[in-house]
Amino acid sequence: MGSAKANPAPYDGAGHRARLRQRLFTGGNDALLDHEIIEYLLATAIPRRDTKPLAKELLRQFGGIGGLFTADAEALGRIPGMGDGAVATIKIVQAAAIRLLKADIEERPVLSSWQALLDYLRADMAYRLTEMVRVLHLNSRNILIRDEVMNEGSIDQAPIYVREVIRRAIDLGSAAIILVHNHPSGDPSPSRQDIAVTKDIAEAGRRLGITLHDHIVIGTQGHSSLRNLGLI
């Protein structure tokens, strides 16, 4: 009669995680590789497991750290090994990062904080798998008074309705607006439809004293400004 197979010893990664922590403390933001950052995060939710393989699989599945942090909770939860605690750990990082970036554009004129605005929009929208349309409402001093999602659509389309945009601007007393939407394809080049609706909104707003400062298209490959392109 053969001897019973011994159960594997429980994972003890305390030493490894301590070394990662020390590198972070002494080396700064670039001390850890992407998978090591995710590995360490997951270890807070899954302390008794080697999280390196899961970290690498997540980065592979979502195309890198940007796609991972902006993935929705349902998609994260479909990856084997990702329970609610691990999903929440990933999503709280995204929430904190966006909150930090948004703080840089609040209570100051948006037009003088343009790069901060682009950083905020890119973090929130560049890696989304479906199109989203949002409108930034500004007061007469060009300070942000409302950041609203107007529509969410499919992988290649989210409708922008001129009447809805202008009506909401009137309701909020907006002096100016900035349109924003993303292209899940990654290419931020505006489509003919993007250009047409931008001109319609600019004209409708002009009649009512509401300025369309810009229409920004966000993608993983960068962004396009329809004003800079001479289309407004």
C-alpha positions in Angstrom: 0.0 0.0 0.0 1.5 3.3 -1.1 1.9 6.2 1.2 -0.5 9.1 1.0 0.6 12.0 -1.0 1.6 14.9 1.2 -0.4 18.1 0.9 1.6 21.0 -0.6 2.8 23.5 1.9 0.8 26.7 2.0 2.3 29.6 0.0 4.5 31.9 2.1 5.4 35.0 0.1 6.1 37.3 2.9 9.8 37.6 2.1 9.2 38.2 -1.6 6.5 40.8 -0.9 8.8 42.5 1.6 11.4 42.8 -1.1 8.9 44.3 -3.5 7.8 46.8 -0.8 11.4 47.8 -0.1 12.1 48.4 -3.8 9.1 50.6 -4.0 10.1 52.6 -0.9 13.7 53.1 -2.0 13.3 53.2 -5.8 10.2 55.3 -6.3 7.4 54.9 -8.9 9.6 53.1 -11.5 11.1 50.6 -9.2 8.5 47.9 -9.9 7.6 46.3 -13.2 3.9 46.4 -14.3 3.3 42.8 -13.3 4.9 43.4 -9.9 2.6 46.3 -9.2 -0.4 44.2 -9.9 1.1 41.2 -8.0 1.5 43.3 -4.9 -2.0 44.8 -5.2 -3.6 41.4 -5.5 -1.6 40.2 -2.5 -3.6 42.5 -0.3 -6.8 40.8 -1.4 -5.3 37.2 -1.8 -2.6 37.1 0.9 -2.1 33.3 1.0 -1.5 32.8 -2.7 1.3 33.5 -5.2 -0.3 36.3 -7.2 2.4 36.7 -9.9 0.8 34.3 -12.4 -2.6 36.0 -12.0 -1.0 39.4 -12.4 0.6 38.4 -15.6 -2.6 36.9 -16.9 -4.6 40.0 -16.2 -2.1 42.2 -18.0 -2.2 39.8 -21.0 -6.0 39.6 -21.0 -6.5 43.4 -20.9 -3.5 44.5 -23.0 -1.5 46.2 -20.3 -1.8 48.2 -17.1 -4.0 50.9 -18.7 -6.6 48.5 -20.0 -6.5 46.5 -16.8 -7.3 49.5 -14.5 -10.1 50.7 -16.7 -11.7 47.3 -17.3 -15.2 47.0 -15.8 -15.8 44.9 -12.8 -17.8 42.2 -14.6 -14.9 41.6 -17.1 -12.4 41.4 -14.3 -14.6 39.0 -12.4 -14.6 36.6 -15.3 -10.9 35.9 -15.0 -10.3 32.7 -13.0 -9.0 33.5 -9.5 -10.5 37.0 -9.4 -13.0 37.2 -6.5 -14.8 40.3 -5.4 -12.0 41.4 -3.1 -9.4 41.2 -5.9 -11.7 43.0 -8.4 -12.4 45.8 -5.8 -8.6 46.2 -5.3 -8.1 46.9 -9.0 -11.1 49.2 -9.3 -10.2 51.2 -6.2 -6.8 52.1 -7.8 -8.6 53.4 -10.9 -11.0 55.4 -8.7 -8.2 57.0 -6.7 -6.2 57.8 -9.8 -9.1 59.5 -11.5 -10.0 61.4 -8.4 -6.4 62.7 -8.1 -6.4 63.8 -11.8 -9.8 65.5 -11.5 -8.6 67.5 -8.6 -6.1 69.2 -10.9 -8.9 70.7 -13.0 -11.4 71.6 -10.4 -11.7 75.2 -9.0 -9.4 76.6 -11.7 -10.0 77.8 -15.3 -10.0 74.7 -17.5 -8.4 76.5 -20.5 -5.3 77.2 -18.5 -5.2 73.6 -17.2 -5.5 71.9 -20.6 -2.9 69.2 -20.1 -4.3 68.3 -16.7 -7.7 68.0 -18.4 -6.3 65.7 -21.1 -4.6 63.5 -18.5 -7.9 63.2 -16.6 -9.9 62.3 -19.8 -7.3 59.9 -21.0 -7.2 58.0 -17.7 -10.9 57.7 -17.6 -11.8 57.0 -21.3 -8.9 55.9 -23.5 -9.1 52.2 -22.7 -12.9 51.8 -22.6 -14.3 49.1 -24.8 -17.4 51.0 -25.8 -17.9 54.6 -26.8 -18.9 57.2 -24.2 -20.0 60.8 -24.7 -19.5 63.4 -22.0 -20.0 67.1 -21.8 -17.9 69.4 -19.5 -20.0 72.4 -18.5 -18.1 75.6 -17.7 -19.2 78.9 -16.1 -18.3 82.4 -17.4 -14.8 82.1 -15.8 -14.3 78.7 -17.6 -14.3 76.8 -14.3 -15.8 73.3 -14.5 -19.3 73.2 -12.9 -20.4 69.8 -14.2 -18.9 66.8 -15.8 -21.7 64.6 -17.2 -21.9 61.4 -19.2 -24.5 62.0 -21.9 -24.5 58.7 -23.6 -22.8 55.3 -23.7 -23.0 53.2 -26.8 -21.4 50.3 -28.7 -17.9 49.5 -29.7 -18.0 52.0 -32.5 -20.8 54.4 -31.9 -22.4 56.5 -29.2 -25.0 59.1 -30.3 -24.6 62.8 -29.6 -27.9 64.7 -29.8 -27.6 68.4 -30.4 -30.9 69.2 -28.7 -30.0 67.3 -25.5 -26.5 68.9 -25.2 -27.9 72.4 -25.6 -30.9 71.9 -23.4 -28.7 70.6 -20.6 -26.3 73.5 -21.0 -29.3 75.9 -20.6 -30.6 74.0 -17.6 -27.1 74.4 -15.9 -26.6 78.0 -16.9 -23.4 77.0 -18.7 -21.5 79.7 -20.5 -19.4 77.2 -22.4 -19.0 73.5 -23.0 -16.4 71.0 -24.1 -17.6 67.8 -25.8 -15.6 64.6 -25.3 -15.9 61.1 -26.6 -13.6 58.1 -27.0 -12.8 55.8 -29.9 -12.3 52.2 -28.6 -10.4 51.4 -31.8 -7.5 53.5 -30.4 -7.4 55.9 -33.3 -8.6 59.4 -32.2 -9.1 60.8 -35.7 -12.6 62.4 -35.9 -15.1 60.8 -38.2 -17.3 62.7 -40.6 -20.2 62.3 -38.2 -18.0 63.7 -35.4 -17.2 66.8 -37.5 -20.8 67.3 -38.6 -22.3 67.1 -35.1 -19.6 69.4 -33.7 -20.5 72.1 -36.2 -24.2 71.7 -35.4 -23.6 72.1 -31.7 -21.3 75.0 -32.2 -23.9 76.8 -34.3 -26.8 76.0 -31.9 -24.8 77.2 -28.9 -23.7 80.4 -30.7 -27.3 81.4 -31.1 -27.9 81.1 -27.4 -24.6 82.5 -26.2 -23.1 79.2 -25.3 -19.6 78.7 -26.5 -18.3 75.3 -27.7 -14.6 75.5 -26.8 -13.7 72.2 -28.2 -14.6 68.6 -29.1 -11.9 66.2 -27.9 -11.7 62.6 -29.2 -9.7 60.3 -26.9 -8.0 57.1 -28.0 -5.2 54.9 -26.8 -3.0 56.4 -29.5 -3.6 59.9 -28.3 -6.2 62.6 -28.7 -7.6 64.9 -31.4 -8.9 68.5 -30.8 -11.4 69.5 -33.5 -10.6 73.2 -32.7 -6.9 72.6 -33.3 -7.8 70.9 -36.5 -9.7 74.0 -37.6 -13.1 72.3 -37.6 -14.8 74.6 -35.1 
